Amino acid sequence: MALLDPLRALGVSKGLFGNSRFWLVIGGAAWGLRAISWARHTNEKTLFRQVIEPGETLVISASGPPWSRRQRRWGLKGERMLARRERREQVATARMRHRHRVL
């Protein structure tokens, strides 16, 4: 697909910005071929393959790098904001119940 790179570039420069219908069609076709090849390409990789017998278990876990200080700080801030929002909702609900109670 590297052979189509100049055609895509010319299609944009001469066709889109230069008002040439011929280069616009050529560029569109080159971009279309690139999109088709991108859509057909798979990024799947097999990391591990083994037959699982009846009674065996498979545990799948993912662990990334440890959080930085900034990420930990933002995570704690998000938890505090969520707790504050829940407390506000509880207070608002209690006030509404108090205001609208029926005797």
Beta strands, then each sheet from edge to edge (+ up, - down):
end
